[in-house]
């Protein structure tokens, strides 16, 4: 074989080796390109996830700020309610003290009214006795006077206890002294200006 033939043979072998290496390199490049594309997709997904997390973080920060504001308002409202409650307790204590004072005044006035009522009844009874004794001479005799006086005294006490009871027919059987001709010595009767009014207030 001549030198030229050998050179051509080496050339073909060299082309074969180069072609085989080129295909191998090209295959590796294509494989790496696929890996690179997958990596790019993952990177894009990670970027999208990062943007989403960033938005969620901003929303969470906004919620935290709003919640903090609500907590501050709630704290202020709690302080206001505490002050109002303290004022209400003070007002309640003052009102209870006032009620106690009023109850003591009512009890004092009630006792005073009982005393006045007793004095009024005593005065009325004394006035009635004086009136009856003043007109003793108008009765036929002293025995009739005392009988009628006692009966009318009992009737008067019955009328005080039972003011709605009709005692007109019974009172007619025990007449009072007749009126004086000049009217100067007329005894005071119930319902006149000279009579002593009995208090009608009933206490529980």
Residue frames relative to the residue before (quaternion, step in Angstrom):
aa qw qx qy qz dx dy dz
X 1.0000 0.0000 0.0000 0.0000 0.00 0.00 0.00
X 0.4202 -0.7210 0.4988 0.2343 3.46 -0.95 0.98
X 0.6867 -0.4799 0.3597 0.4108 3.49 -1.32 0.25
X 0.6419 0.5295 -0.3300 0.4458 3.58 0.95 -0.77
X 0.6496 0.5101 -0.3298 0.4572 3.53 0.96 -0.84
X 0.6369 0.5275 -0.3280 0.4566 3.56 1.04 -0.78
X 0.6363 0.5279 -0.3279 0.4571 3.53 1.00 -0.82
X 0.6523 0.4998 -0.3183 0.4727 3.57 0.92 -0.81
X 0.6402 0.5234 -0.3301 0.4553 3.56 1.01 -0.78
X 0.6496 0.5090 -0.3063 0.4744 3.60 1.02 -0.88
X 0.6230 0.5540 -0.3316 0.4415 3.53 1.10 -0.82
X 0.6809 0.4818 -0.3008 0.4622 3.55 0.88 -0.89
X 0.6362 0.5190 -0.3323 0.4642 3.56 1.04 -0.79
X 0.6454 0.5245 -0.3161 0.4566 3.53 1.03 -0.86
X 0.6417 0.5112 -0.3206 0.4734 3.58 0.97 -0.81
X 0.6378 0.5301 -0.3313 0.4499 3.56 1.02 -0.76
X 0.6649 0.4958 -0.3043 0.4685 3.54 0.94 -0.91
X 0.6587 0.5090 -0.3080 0.4607 3.55 0.95 -0.96
X 0.6604 0.5130 -0.3142 0.4495 3.58 0.93 -0.85
X 0.6516 0.5085 -0.3188 0.4639 3.55 1.00 -0.84
X 0.6579 0.4952 -0.3098 0.4753 3.60 0.96 -0.84
X 0.6332 0.5407 -0.3331 0.4424 3.58 1.01 -0.79
X 0.6573 0.5012 -0.3116 0.4687 3.54 0.96 -0.85
X 0.6443 0.5248 -0.3210 0.4544 3.58 1.02 -0.82
X 0.6638 0.4975 -0.2962 0.4735 3.52 0.97 -0.94
X 0.6500 0.5207 -0.3164 0.4541 3.57 0.97 -0.87
X 0.6399 0.5208 -0.3216 0.4645 3.55 1.03 -0.81
X 0.6573 0.5053 -0.3079 0.4667 3.56 0.96 -0.87
X 0.6382 0.5282 -0.3264 0.4551 3.55 1.02 -0.81
X 0.6559 0.5048 -0.3103 0.4676 3.55 0.95 -0.87
X 0.6444 0.5201 -0.3214 0.4593 3.56 1.03 -0.81
X 0.6723 0.4863 -0.2899 0.4769 3.56 0.96 -0.90
X 0.6118 0.5453 -0.3476 0.4555 3.56 1.12 -0.68
X 0.6348 0.5204 -0.3247 0.4700 3.58 1.04 -0.75
X 0.6441 0.5080 -0.3171 0.4760 3.55 1.00 -0.86
X 0.6430 0.5262 -0.3168 0.4575 3.55 1.03 -0.87
X 0.6445 0.5164 -0.3220 0.4629 3.59 0.97 -0.81
X 0.6424 0.5126 -0.3195 0.4717 3.57 1.00 -0.82
X 0.6422 0.5202 -0.3188 0.4641 3.53 1.04 -0.82
X 0.6339 0.5268 -0.3289 0.4608 3.58 1.02 -0.80
X 0.6365 0.5204 -0.3295 0.4643 3.58 0.99 -0.81
X 0.6579 0.5038 -0.3107 0.4656 3.55 0.95 -0.90
X 0.6328 0.5294 -0.3296 0.4590 3.54 1.06 -0.81
X 0.6481 0.5098 -0.3209 0.4659 3.59 0.96 -0.85
X 0.6443 0.5148 -0.3215 0.4652 3.58 1.01 -0.81
X 0.6551 0.5075 -0.3078 0.4674 3.54 1.02 -0.84
X 0.6317 0.5219 -0.3307 0.4683 3.58 1.06 -0.75
X 0.6477 0.5066 -0.3157 0.4734 3.57 0.97 -0.85
X 0.6496 0.5103 -0.3124 0.4691 3.57 0.99 -0.85
X 0.6337 0.5288 -0.3239 0.4625 3.55 1.06 -0.80
X 0.6530 0.5055 -0.3164 0.4668 3.60 0.96 -0.85
X 0.6468 0.5181 -0.3173 0.4611 3.55 1.01 -0.83
X 0.6596 0.4980 -0.3012 0.4756 3.57 0.96 -0.89
X 0.6190 0.5442 -0.3389 0.4537 3.56 1.08 -0.72
X 0.6523 0.4971 -0.3085 0.4819 3.57 1.00 -0.86
X 0.6460 0.5121 -0.3209 0.4663 3.58 0.98 -0.85
X 0.6394 0.5244 -0.3222 0.4608 3.57 1.04 -0.78
X 0.6462 0.5076 -0.3198 0.4717 3.58 0.99 -0.81
X 0.6480 0.5052 -0.3186 0.4726 3.59 1.01 -0.83
X 0.6487 0.5118 -0.3179 0.4649 3.58 1.01 -0.83
X 0.6387 0.5161 -0.3236 0.4700 3.59 1.01 -0.77
X 0.6332 0.5186 -0.3261 0.4730 3.58 1.05 -0.75
X 0.6499 0.5064 -0.3137 0.4720 3.58 1.00 -0.83
X 0.6385 0.5230 -0.3251 0.4617 3.57 1.02 -0.81
X 0.6477 0.5124 -0.3190 0.4650 3.58 0.98 -0.85
X 0.6640 0.4954 -0.3050 0.4697 3.59 0.95 -0.88
X 0.6502 0.5095 -0.3164 0.4665 3.58 0.98 -0.83
X 0.6292 0.5264 -0.3324 0.4653 3.58 1.03 -0.77
X 0.6418 0.5163 -0.3181 0.4693 3.56 1.02 -0.83
X 0.6506 0.5063 -0.3152 0.4701 3.57 0.98 -0.84
X 0.6365 0.5222 -0.3302 0.4617 3.58 1.00 -0.78
X 0.6406 0.5182 -0.3217 0.4664 3.56 1.01 -0.79
X 0.6582 0.4940 -0.3052 0.4792 3.57 0.97 -0.88
X 0.6445 0.5168 -0.3230 0.4618 3.58 0.99 -0.81
X 0.6343 0.5229 -0.3298 0.4642 3.58 1.03 -0.75
X 0.6477 0.5038 -0.3152 0.4767 3.57 0.99 -0.83
X 0.6513 0.5085 -0.3148 0.4670 3.58 0.97 -0.87
X 0.6344 0.5261 -0.3328 0.4583 3.59 1.03 -0.75
X 0.6373 0.5152 -0.3276 0.4702 3.59 1.00 -0.77
X 0.6493 0.5101 -0.3175 0.4663 3.57 0.97 -0.87
X 0.6627 0.5014 -0.3061 0.4645 3.58 0.95 -0.89
X 0.6329 0.5249 -0.3377 0.4581 3.59 1.02 -0.74
X 0.6494 0.5009 -0.3158 0.4771 3.59 0.99 -0.82
X 0.6571 0.5076 -0.3123 0.4615 3.58 0.95 -0.90
X 0.6457 0.5177 -0.3201 0.4610 3.58 1.02 -0.80
X 0.6421 0.5145 -0.3246 0.4666 3.58 1.01 -0.81
X 0.6537 0.4995 -0.3117 0.4754 3.58 0.98 -0.85
X 0.6457 0.5189 -0.3221 0.4584 3.59 1.00 -0.82
X 0.6473 0.5076 -0.3240 0.4672 3.60 1.00 -0.77
X 0.6322 0.5204 -0.3280 0.4711 3.57 1.05 -0.78
X 0.6592 0.5033 -0.2989 0.4720 3.56 0.96 -0.92
X 0.6400 0.5243 -0.3236 0.4592 3.57 1.00 -0.81
X 0.6455 0.5109 -0.3240 0.4662 3.60 0.94 -0.84
X 0.6482 0.5147 -0.3203 0.4609 3.58 0.97 -0.86
X 0.6629 0.5039 -0.3039 0.4628 3.58 0.97 -0.89
X 0.6392 0.5148 -0.3356 0.4623 3.61 0.99 -0.76
X 0.6395 0.5073 -0.3262 0.4767 3.58 1.00 -0.80
X 0.6493 0.5153 -0.3160 0.4615 3.57 0.99 -0.86
X 0.6428 0.5171 -0.3220 0.4645 3.58 0.98 -0.84
X 0.6355 0.5258 -0.3296 0.4594 3.58 1.00 -0.81
X 0.6482 0.5109 -0.3132 0.4698 3.58 0.98 -0.85
X 0.6627 0.5021 -0.3074 0.4628 3.57 0.95 -0.89
X 0.6351 0.5205 -0.3351 0.4620 3.58 1.00 -0.77
X 0.6413 0.5086 -0.3281 0.4716 3.58 1.00 -0.77
X 0.6410 0.5148 -0.3238 0.4683 3.59 1.01 -0.80
X 0.6427 0.5226 -0.3238 0.4571 3.58 1.00 -0.86
X 0.6545 0.5036 -0.3193 0.4649 3.58 0.93 -0.86
X 0.6474 0.5149 -0.3214 0.4610 3.57 1.01 -0.83
X 0.6711 0.4869 -0.2974 0.4734 3.58 0.95 -0.90
X 0.6248 0.5372 -0.3417 0.4520 3.57 1.04 -0.72
X 0.6590 0.4904 -0.3087 0.4795 3.57 0.94 -0.87
X 0.6426 0.5194 -0.3242 0.4606 3.57 1.00 -0.80
X 0.6500 0.5105 -0.3163 0.4657 3.59 1.02 -0.81
X 0.6206 0.5259 -0.3480 0.4660 3.58 1.04 -0.71
X 0.6504 0.5084 -0.3167 0.4671 3.56 0.98 -0.87
X 0.6667 0.4975 -0.3035 0.4647 3.57 0.94 -0.92
X 0.6313 0.5285 -0.3384 0.4557 3.58 1.02 -0.76
X 0.6516 0.5066 -0.3203 0.4651 3.56 1.00 -0.82
X 0.6490 0.5021 -0.3158 0.4764 3.57 0.99 -0.83
X 0.6400 0.5347 -0.3217 0.4483 3.56 1.03 -0.83
X 0.6619 0.4944 -0.3073 0.4723 3.56 0.96 -0.87
X 0.6447 0.5151 -0.3262 0.4611 3.57 1.00 -0.81
X 0.6588 0.5066 -0.3061 0.4643 3.55 0.98 -0.89
X 0.6545 0.5089 -0.3175 0.4603 3.57 0.97 -0.82
X 0.6503 0.5106 -0.3172 0.4645 3.56 0.99 -0.85
X 0.6552 0.5056 -0.3110 0.4673 3.56 0.99 -0.86
X 0.6396 0.5236 -0.3241 0.4601 3.58 1.02 -0.82
X 0.6495 0.5130 -0.3166 0.4634 3.56 1.00 -0.83
X 0.6464 0.5190 -0.3227 0.4567 3.57 0.97 -0.85
X 0.6573 0.5069 -0.3128 0.4617 3.56 0.93 -0.91
X 0.6429 0.5260 -0.3225 0.4539 3.56 1.02 -0.80
X 0.6726 0.4947 -0.3035 0.4591 3.55 0.95 -0.87
X 0.6786 0.4759 -0.2959 0.4748 3.56 0.94 -0.84
X 0.6055 0.5743 -0.3537 0.4223 3.58 1.09 -0.68
X 0.7732 0.3082 -0.1642 0.5294 3.56 1.05 -0.75
X 0.2028 0.8027 -0.5330 0.1746 3.57 1.06 0.68
X 0.6533 0.5440 -0.3140 0.4227 3.59 1.00 -0.84
X 0.6059 0.5705 -0.3671 0.4156 3.60 1.17 -0.40
X 0.6179 0.5229 -0.3603 0.4636 3.61 1.20 -0.25
X 0.6431 -0.5446 0.3738 0.3874 3.56 -1.18 0.48
X 0.7891 -0.1116 0.0783 0.5989 3.56 0.97 -0.74
X 0.6850 -0.5104 0.3350 0.3976 3.55 -1.25 0.32
X 0.6105 0.5626 -0.3574 0.4279 3.60 1.04 -0.66
X 0.6576 0.4963 -0.3057 0.4773 3.59 0.98 -0.89
X 0.6232 0.5579 -0.3415 0.4287 3.58 1.00 -0.82
X 0.7071 0.4567 -0.2793 0.4620 3.55 0.79 -1.02
X 0.6221 0.5381 -0.3459 0.4514 3.58 1.03 -0.71
X 0.6975 0.4546 -0.2710 0.4831 3.56 0.85 -1.00
X 0.6162 0.5539 -0.3497 0.4371 3.58 1.03 -0.74
X 0.6763 0.4868 -0.2917 0.4697 3.57 0.89 -0.92
X 0.6569 0.5154 -0.3144 0.4517 3.56 0.96 -0.90
X 0.6925 0.4690 -0.2871 0.4670 3.59 0.87 -0.92
X 0.6009 0.5435 -0.3656 0.4581 3.58 1.12 -0.56
X 0.6448 0.5054 -0.3107 0.4819 3.56 1.00 -0.84
X 0.6537 0.5090 -0.3136 0.4640 3.58 0.96 -0.88
X 0.6353 0.5299 -0.3358 0.4503 3.59 1.00 -0.78
X 0.6654 0.4873 -0.3069 0.4750 3.58 0.96 -0.81
X 0.6183 0.5284 -0.3436 0.4695 3.59 1.08 -0.69
X 0.6537 0.5095 -0.3123 0.4643 3.58 0.99 -0.82
X 0.6248 0.5280 -0.3431 0.4617 3.58 1.07 -0.65
X 0.6994 0.4533 -0.2705 0.4819 3.57 0.99 -0.80
X 0.7881 0.1402 -0.0514 0.5971 3.58 1.09 -0.78
X 0.1212 -0.8482 0.5113 0.0670 3.61 0.33 1.20
X 0.6801 0.4932 -0.2995 0.4522 3.62 1.13 -0.51
X 0.5305 0.6381 -0.4089 0.3797 3.59 1.25 -0.08
X 0.3581 -0.7388 0.5359 0.1971 3.60 -0.90 1.00
X 0.0090 0.8192 -0.5700 0.0624 3.59 -0.41 1.29
X 0.2954 0.7972 -0.4914 0.1892 3.59 1.24 0.30
X 0.6745 0.5026 -0.3085 0.4442 3.61 0.87 -0.92
X 0.6684 0.4865 -0.3100 0.4695 3.60 0.99 -0.77
X 0.6409 0.5276 -0.3306 0.4490 3.59 1.00 -0.81
X 0.6033 0.5721 -0.3613 0.4221 3.59 1.10 -0.62
X 0.6426 0.5230 -0.3260 0.4552 3.59 1.16 -0.56
X 0.7521 0.2649 -0.1644 0.5806 3.59 1.23 -0.36
X 0.0840 -0.8544 0.5108 0.0445 3.60 0.45 1.19
X 0.4803 -0.6369 0.5259 0.2950 3.52 -1.28 0.57
X 0.6781 -0.4596 0.3462 0.4573 3.62 -1.20 0.18
X 0.5275 -0.6372 0.4562 0.3281 3.55 -1.08 0.75
X 0.5685 -0.6072 0.4341 0.3459 3.53 -1.14 0.64
X 0.5040 -0.6371 0.4920 0.3130 3.54 -1.11 0.73
X 0.6180 -0.5877 0.3730 0.3655 3.52 -1.10 0.68
X 0.7426 0.3905 -0.2425 0.4871 3.57 0.90 -0.83
X 0.4601 -0.7107 0.4291 0.3148 3.61 1.26 -0.15
X 0.4971 0.6821 -0.4271 0.3244 3.60 1.24 -0.03
X 0.7676 0.3526 -0.1820 0.5034 3.54 1.06 -0.80
X 0.3080 0.7657 -0.5116 0.2391 3.60 1.16 0.48
X 0.3979 -0.7222 0.5010 0.2630 3.63 -0.73 0.94
X 0.5337 -0.6168 0.4591 0.3521 3.58 -1.09 0.60
X 0.1602 -0.7691 0.6138 0.0776 3.53 -1.01 0.85
X 0.6502 -0.5209 0.3793 0.4025 3.52 -1.28 0.38
X 0.7529 0.3518 -0.2856 0.4773 3.55 -0.98 0.94
X 0.6220 0.5223 -0.3608 0.4584 3.65 1.24 -0.18
X 0.6773 -0.5053 0.3521 0.4023 3.52 -1.32 0.24
X 0.6847 0.4954 -0.2975 0.4442 3.62 1.12 -0.67
X 0.5707 0.5989 -0.3955 0.3990 3.57 1.20 -0.31
X 0.4424 -0.6750 0.5245 0.2712 3.54 -1.19 0.57
X 0.3403 -0.7604 0.5175 0.1952 3.57 -0.58 1.12
X 0.3298 -0.7342 0.5645 0.1833 3.49 -0.98 0.92
X 0.4559 -0.6766 0.4849 0.3150 3.61 -0.79 0.85
X 0.2772 -0.7885 0.5343 0.1260 3.53 -0.94 0.93
X 0.4695 0.6825 -0.4520 0.3309 3.56 1.22 0.00
X 0.1860 -0.7746 0.5977 0.0898 3.55 -0.81 1.02
X 0.2314 -0.7796 0.5702 0.1165 3.53 -0.80 0.99
X 0.4759 -0.6766 0.4836 0.2862 3.51 -1.04 0.86
